[in-house]
Amino acid sequence: MSETLDLLVVGGGPTGIAIGAEAKRAGLSTLLVDRGPLAANLLDFPLFMEFFTTRDLLEIADVPFSIPHAKPTRREALAYYSSVVRLYQLPLALHEEVKGVTAEGAELVTVSAGLDGERRRRSRAVAVATGYFHNQRLLGAPGEDSEWVRHRYLEPALHFSEHVVVIGGGNSAAEVALDLWRNGVEVTLVHRGPELKRTVKYWVKPDLENRIAEGAITAHFDTVVSAFGDRRVALESDGRRWQVEADAAYVLIGYEPDIELQRRCGIDVDPETLIPSFDPESCETNMPGVYVAGTLQAGRDTGRIFIENSREHAPKIVGHLKRRLAG
């Protein structure tokens, strides 16, 4: 087991990078551990995605996001966060999955598993900032694990001239449906609610509603998927059942935080809201020395916390830790 770190960060996304950079600025030793590559959540975004958030609201650790236009692309964001890591020389342990955290005296022991086997690291504090994009919600319908049924969307070119069924009524489903249609794909949208969610972006919602009204995109509201089978999507609505043929289907119904990891780190999580027990002023959880940051703080309400409004978590955590270490 190596020397004791001041702060071990679980998660190598924007929030984890912000916490690590803040720790380095404060003179604390730190390490970022992630089960995938750096900023893995951004890698799962559509290839040509443009952020709704402006560049200034994505900046962390006083590092300017220097691009000539207001809204960064996925590729620019990946380059930016990598540059923050290089600037602050943040130590990384990538492709290494954290299994849990336990207390041993005044220190915490984090157990992880990587390509080289199990690792145990000591630290004075741990910050959990794993986000939720790796944990998609599932319908639970038979056949959902079929190869042609997907839960992540990359680009429309994969489906030119095909028929694709998009399941969901939020931002992701709405944007994907429009992107596919504008790139030569026949699209059917299926949503269990009576209409698109009110949280759909104000410029996306009327666009999609107009495409549905003119018949360019077929939509089935108040409709659920009962099964996927043999390139067919079985639908049900008000006692009526029918099937829609499809070359591919995208289930885009949101994400949920990884509550099991939090519990293995000693964090109490509300079973209904999935909100962890933490102090909003310090981000420290019920487990002394263990902090929670980023979208995990929102529990099921994943639309409440984003990259831009979770930037304040890093200085809160590091400030609280420095005061604690100072005694």
DORO-995814 format. One record per residue (C-alpha): residue number from 0; x, y, z; residue in three letters. Coordinates in pm, 1 decimal. Layout:
    n      east     north        up  res
  NUM         X         Y         Z  ala
...
END
This chain:
    n      east     north        up  res
    0       0.0       0.0       0.0  met
    1     142.4     339.4    -103.1  ser
    2     177.1     650.2     111.8  glu
    3    -135.7     819.8     240.9  thr
    4    -296.0    1069.3       1.8  leu
    5    -476.8    1378.5     118.4  asp
    6    -766.7    1324.3    -123.1  leu
    7    -855.7    1034.8    -349.7  leu
    8   -1113.9    1123.3    -615.5  val
    9   -1341.9     852.9    -756.4  val
   10   -1436.0     963.0   -1108.5  gly
   11   -1236.1    1116.0   -1392.6  gly
   12   -1508.9    1330.0   -1548.2  gly
   13   -1539.2    1711.0   -1540.4  pro
   14   -1636.6    1720.9   -1172.1  thr
   15   -1363.0    1481.4   -1066.2  gly
   16   -1106.3    1677.7   -1266.7  ile
   17   -1225.9    2000.7   -1103.9  ala
   18   -1184.8    1849.8    -756.2  ile
   19    -839.2    1714.9    -836.7  gly
   20    -724.9    2048.2    -980.9  ala
   21    -859.0    2235.4    -678.0  glu
   22    -672.2    1996.8    -448.5  ala
   23    -345.4    2052.3    -636.0  lys
   24    -395.4    2429.0    -618.2  arg
   25    -437.4    2394.7    -242.2  ala
   26    -115.4    2194.8    -211.1  gly
   27    -288.4    1865.4    -134.6  leu
   28    -178.0    1529.3    -272.0  ser
   29    -445.1    1368.0    -484.0  thr
   30    -524.7    1089.1    -730.0  leu
   31    -812.1    1045.9    -975.9  leu
   32    -938.1     688.5   -1015.7  val
   33   -1182.3     599.5   -1293.8  asp
   34   -1304.2     267.1   -1425.2  arg
   35   -1278.4     394.6   -1782.7  gly
   36   -1075.9     651.8   -1978.8  pro
   37   -1052.5    1018.4   -1886.4  leu
   38   -1384.4    1202.4   -1923.7  ala
   39   -1554.9     878.7   -2023.2  ala
   40   -1901.7    1032.1   -1990.6  asn
   41   -1823.6    1280.2   -2268.7  leu
   42   -1705.4     997.7   -2493.1  leu
   43   -2058.1     858.4   -2483.4  asp
   44   -2210.8    1182.8   -2610.7  phe
   45   -2310.1    1208.1   -2980.7  pro
   46   -1998.5    1263.6   -3192.7  leu
   47   -2101.8    1605.1   -3324.1  phe
   48   -2279.2    1730.0   -3012.8  met
   49   -2266.6    2098.6   -2921.8  glu
   50   -2309.7    2191.6   -2556.7  phe
   51   -2611.6    2399.3   -2458.3  phe
   52   -2389.4    2556.5   -2193.1  thr
   53   -2154.8    2838.5   -2292.1  thr
   54   -1779.0    2794.9   -2261.7  arg
   55   -1743.4    3028.5   -1960.9  asp
   56   -1981.3    2816.1   -1753.7  leu
   57   -1773.5    2505.3   -1819.3  leu
   58   -1443.1    2654.9   -1705.6  glu
   59   -1281.4    2499.5   -1398.0  ile
   60    -975.3    2572.2   -1182.4  ala
   61    -926.6    2917.9   -1340.0  asp
   62    -829.7    2763.8   -1673.9  val
   63    -980.3    2962.8   -1966.5  pro
   64   -1185.8    2768.9   -2220.0  phe
   65   -1035.3    2942.9   -2521.3  ser
   66   -1247.7    2886.3   -2830.9  ile
   67   -1378.1    3155.2   -3070.7  pro
   68   -1747.6    3062.1   -3037.8  his
   69   -1978.8    3054.6   -2737.6  ala
   70   -2083.0    2689.3   -2718.3  lys
   71   -1818.2    2415.8   -2717.1  pro
   72   -1844.1    2091.2   -2908.2  thr
   73   -1786.6    1748.7   -2758.7  arg
   74   -1440.3    1733.8   -2915.2  arg
   75   -1343.4    2076.5   -2777.7  glu
   76   -1464.5    1982.7   -2429.0  ala
   77   -1255.3    1665.7   -2433.1  leu
   78    -947.7    1868.7   -2531.0  ala
   79   -1020.5    2128.9   -2262.7  tyr
   80   -1052.3    1883.0   -1973.6  tyr
   81    -740.4    1699.2   -2089.0  ser
   82    -553.3    2030.5   -2086.0  ser
   83    -661.9    2094.7   -1725.0  val
   84    -524.5    1754.7   -1626.1  val
   85    -194.5    1830.0   -1799.6  arg
   86    -168.4    2181.0   -1655.9  leu
   87    -211.8    2063.4   -1296.9  tyr
   88     -25.5    1736.3   -1358.2  gln
   89    -307.3    1538.8   -1199.7  leu
   90    -209.8    1179.8   -1117.8  pro
   91    -446.8     930.4   -1280.7  leu
   92    -540.4     567.2   -1229.7  ala
   93    -760.8     495.2   -1530.6  leu
   94    -940.2     171.4   -1622.8  his
   95    -948.0      86.4   -1253.8  glu
   96   -1282.9      28.8   -1083.4  glu
   97   -1333.3     131.5    -721.5  val
   98   -1505.5    -142.1    -523.2  lys
   99   -1552.6      37.7    -193.8  gly
  100   -1415.4     252.9      86.6  val
  101   -1370.0     160.2     452.2  thr
  102   -1240.2     348.4     754.1  ala
  103    -927.3     234.1     937.0  glu
  104    -862.9     465.9    1226.1  gly
  105    -832.8     823.1    1104.3  ala
  106    -770.2     711.0     746.2  glu
  107    -978.6     571.2     463.0  leu
  108    -887.3     266.4     257.2  val
  109   -1008.6     253.4    -101.3  thr
  110   -1010.8     -85.1    -273.2  val
  111   -1007.2     -93.5    -652.6  ser
  112    -952.9    -347.5    -928.0  ala
  113    -761.1    -284.2   -1248.9  gly
  114    -563.5    -467.5   -1511.3  leu
  115    -288.8    -534.4   -1256.7  asp
  116    -525.0    -680.1    -998.4  gly
  117    -655.0    -536.7    -673.5  glu
  118    -515.4    -213.3    -529.0  arg
  119    -556.1     -71.2    -178.5  arg
  120    -484.8     297.0    -122.8  arg
  121    -490.5     503.7     195.2  arg
  122    -617.8     860.5     202.1  ser
  123    -736.8    1118.7     449.9  arg
  124   -1046.9    1183.2     240.3  ala
  125   -1234.9    1046.2     -59.8  val
  126   -1456.9    1237.9    -303.9  ala
  127   -1706.7    1033.8    -506.7  val
  128   -1790.4    1203.9    -836.9  ala
  129   -1887.3     925.1   -1073.8  thr
  130   -2188.5    1092.8   -1236.6  gly
  131   -2463.1     878.4   -1385.0  tyr
  132   -2413.0     858.5   -1763.7  phe
  133   -2276.1     503.6   -1742.9  his
  134   -2595.2     378.8   -1576.1  asn
  135   -2879.9     399.4   -1827.0  gln
  136   -3237.1     334.4   -1727.7  arg
  137   -3382.0      25.3   -1889.1  leu
  138   -3736.5     -52.8   -1992.4  leu
  139   -3708.9    -409.9   -1874.1  gly
  140   -3896.4    -529.6   -2182.4  ala
  141   -3815.8    -871.5   -2333.3  pro
  142   -3558.1    -846.9   -2610.0  gly
  143   -3411.9    -517.0   -2487.6  glu
  144   -3068.9    -675.9   -2486.5  asp
  145   -3089.6    -745.6   -2862.2  ser
  146   -2797.7    -615.7   -3068.2  glu
  147   -3021.2    -379.8   -3269.7  trp
  148   -3161.2    -216.5   -2952.6  val
  149   -2926.0      52.9   -2826.2  arg
  150   -2904.2     289.6   -2532.3  his
  151   -2638.8     530.6   -2659.5  arg
  152   -2655.5     739.5   -2972.7  tyr
  153   -2344.2     845.5   -3164.1  leu
  154   -2441.8     969.5   -3511.2  glu
  155   -2714.2     946.1   -3778.4  pro
  156   -2489.3     814.5   -4056.5  ala
  157   -2521.4     466.9   -3908.2  leu
  158   -2889.5     460.5   -4008.6  his
  159   -2921.8     644.1   -4340.0  phe
  160   -3235.8     528.3   -4528.1  ser
  161   -3336.5     300.9   -4236.3  glu
  162   -3637.3     309.2   -4004.3  his
  163   -3546.6     379.1   -3642.6  val
  164   -3773.0     375.1   -3336.6  val
  165   -3676.3     620.6   -3061.8  val
  166   -3822.0     552.6   -2715.8  ile
  167   -3842.6     844.0   -2474.1  gly
  168   -3989.6    1191.0   -2436.7  gly
  169   -3706.2    1396.3   -2289.9  gly
  170   -3418.2    1596.8   -2433.2  asn
  171   -3210.5    1303.0   -2552.6  ser
  172   -3496.4    1132.7   -2735.2  ala
  173   -3616.9    1459.8   -2888.9  ala
  174   -3274.7    1564.4   -3014.9  glu
  175   -3194.3    1218.5   -3150.2  val
  176   -3528.2    1194.0   -3331.3  ala
  177   -3465.9    1528.1   -3503.3  leu
  178   -3103.0    1449.9   -3585.2  asp
  179   -3195.5    1118.7   -3743.2  leu
  180   -3482.7    1266.4   -3944.7  trp
  181   -3268.9    1551.8   -4076.2  arg
  182   -3014.4    1300.1   -4199.1  asn
  183   -3232.1    1076.2   -4410.7  gly
  184   -3377.0     839.9   -4151.3  val
  185   -3742.6     743.4   -4109.8  glu
  186   -3823.7     800.1   -3743.6  val
  187   -4096.2     679.0   -3509.3  thr
  188   -4104.0     827.5   -3158.3  leu
  189   -4264.3     632.9   -2872.2  val
  190   -4334.3     791.1   -2533.8  his
  191   -4538.6     666.4   -2242.3  arg
  192   -4652.9    1016.9   -2152.6  gly
  193   -4927.9    1219.8   -2323.4  pro
  194   -4678.8    1466.8   -2471.9  glu
  195   -4312.0    1559.1   -2476.4  leu
  196   -4168.1    1640.9   -2136.7  lys
  197   -4183.0    2005.0   -2032.3  arg
  198   -3807.9    1993.7   -1963.7  thr
  199   -3724.4    1952.9   -2334.8  val
  200   -3514.1    2251.6   -2448.5  lys
  201   -3728.5    2545.0   -2553.4  tyr
  202   -3598.0    2549.0   -2911.0  trp
  203   -3609.4    2170.1   -2955.5  val
  204   -3964.8    2110.8   -2833.7  lys
  205   -4152.8    2319.5   -3095.4  pro
  206   -3923.2    2190.4   -3369.1  asp
  207   -4012.1    1829.9   -3293.8  leu
  208   -4379.0    1907.9   -3234.1  glu
  209   -4398.5    2071.9   -3576.4  asn
  210   -4230.3    1772.2   -3743.3  arg
  211   -4483.9    1545.0   -3575.8  ile
  212   -4776.6    1771.0   -3673.1  ala
  213   -4673.9    1771.9   -4039.5  glu
  214   -4627.8    1394.2   -4041.4  gly
  215   -4252.8    1397.7   -4103.9  ala
  216   -4196.3    1207.2   -3779.3  ile
  217   -4447.2     952.0   -3653.1  thr
  218   -4520.3     972.3   -3280.4  ala
  219   -4708.5     740.6   -3046.0  his
  220   -4787.4     903.1   -2710.1  phe
  221   -4944.9     729.5   -2408.6  asp
  222   -4774.8     420.8   -2548.9  thr
  223   -4542.7     164.5   -2390.6  val
  224   -4304.0     -88.8   -2540.5  val
  225   -4398.6    -442.5   -2438.3  ser
  226   -4120.1    -628.3   -2622.0  ala
  227   -3848.0    -620.0   -2887.6  phe
  228   -3827.4    -910.5   -3126.1  gly
  229   -3709.6    -997.1   -3477.6  asp
  230   -3662.6    -631.6   -3581.1  arg
  231   -4006.5    -543.9   -3448.7  arg
  232   -4110.0    -325.0   -3159.0  val
  233   -4429.0    -438.5   -2985.7  ala
  234   -4638.5    -146.4   -2860.6  leu
  235   -4938.6    -112.0   -2630.4  glu
  236   -5175.4     179.8   -2575.2  ser
  237   -5514.4     184.4   -2404.6  asp
  238   -5568.2    -188.0   -2454.5  gly
  239   -5458.4    -185.1   -2817.9  arg
  240   -5152.2    -381.8   -2928.2  arg
  241   -4953.5    -359.9   -3249.9  trp
  242   -4600.9    -393.6   -3386.4  gln
  243   -4371.9    -154.5   -3569.9  val
  244   -4092.1    -282.5   -3793.5  glu
  245   -3754.8    -121.8   -3728.7  ala
  246   -3393.2    -153.8   -3839.4  asp
  247   -3282.2     -17.4   -3503.5  ala
  248   -3426.9     112.7   -3178.8  ala
  249   -3288.5     359.0   -2924.9  tyr
  250   -3408.4     344.5   -2565.6  val
  251   -3336.3     694.5   -2433.7  leu
  252   -3526.8     723.7   -2107.6  ile
  253   -3260.8     873.5   -1882.9  gly
  254   -3004.0     762.8   -1628.0  tyr
  255   -2974.8     675.8   -1262.0  glu
  256   -2684.2     719.5   -1019.8  pro
  257   -2479.8     420.7    -907.5  asp
  258   -2618.1     385.1    -556.2  ile
  259   -2445.1      54.4    -489.7  glu
  260   -2100.3     210.4    -519.0  leu
  261   -2203.4     491.1    -286.9  gln
  262   -2327.1     241.9     -30.7  arg
  263   -2002.8      45.5     -57.9  arg
  264   -1829.7     371.9      28.0  cys
  265   -2037.7     398.7     346.4  gly
  266   -2278.1     661.3     211.7  ile
  267   -2644.5     644.6     312.8  asp
  268   -2873.4     681.3       9.5  val
  269   -3247.0     752.1      30.1  asp
  270   -3423.5     453.4    -130.8  pro
  271   -3695.2     669.4    -287.8  glu
  272   -3510.0     978.7    -412.5  thr
  273   -3163.7     814.3    -440.9  leu
  274   -3021.5    1133.5    -288.7  ile
  275   -2715.0    1062.0     -73.1  pro
  276   -2687.3    1189.9     281.4  ser
  277   -2455.5    1493.9     269.4  phe
  278   -2401.5    1843.2     404.7  asp
  279   -2469.3    2093.1     123.0  pro
  280   -2215.1    2336.7     267.5  glu
  281   -1921.7    2096.3     267.1  ser
  282   -2046.9    1806.8      47.3  cys
  283   -1933.2    1568.7     323.0  glu
  284   -2155.3    1264.1     362.1  thr
  285   -2261.7    1071.5     672.5  asn
  286   -1932.3     881.2     633.7  met
  287   -1667.9    1112.2     785.2  pro
  288   -1408.3    1212.3     527.8  gly
  289   -1614.3    1087.6     232.8  val
  290   -1759.1    1355.8       4.8  tyr
  291   -2007.2    1335.6    -280.5  val
  292   -1999.6    1574.1    -575.6  ala
  293   -2157.4    1645.8    -910.8  gly
  294   -2478.4    1497.2   -1040.6  thr
  295   -2481.4    1225.7    -773.5  leu
  296   -2613.0    1485.8    -531.1  gln
  297   -2939.1    1509.5    -728.6  ala
  298   -3037.0    1143.2    -696.9  gly
  299   -3318.4    1051.4    -936.4  arg
  300   -3369.6    1417.2   -1031.0  asp
  301   -3087.1    1402.9   -1285.1  thr
  302   -3199.3    1720.7   -1459.3  gly
  303   -3123.4    1937.2   -1156.0  arg
  304   -2742.8    1934.2   -1147.6  ile
  305   -2519.3    1981.9   -1450.2  phe
  306   -2150.5    2045.0   -1514.8  ile
  307   -2196.4    2419.9   -1487.2  glu
  308   -2377.1    2427.5   -1151.2  asn
  309   -2163.3    2158.6    -988.4  ser
  310   -1837.2    2351.5   -1029.5  arg
  311   -1885.2    2494.4    -680.2  glu
  312   -1853.6    2148.0    -527.5  his
  313   -1476.4    2133.7    -580.1  ala
  314   -1385.7    2443.4    -372.2  pro
  315   -1637.7    2341.1    -105.3  lys
  316   -1481.9    1997.6     -67.3  ile
  317   -1119.9    2112.6     -75.4  val
  318   -1187.5    2408.6     155.1  gly
  319   -1357.1    2186.3     410.4  his
  320   -1080.1    1927.2     390.2  leu
  321    -803.7    2186.9     432.2  lys
  322    -971.5    2325.5     744.1  arg
  323   -1007.4    1973.9     883.5  arg
  324    -642.9    1886.0     815.0  leu
  325    -530.8    2213.7     971.6  ala
  326    -696.8    2093.5    1288.5  gly
END
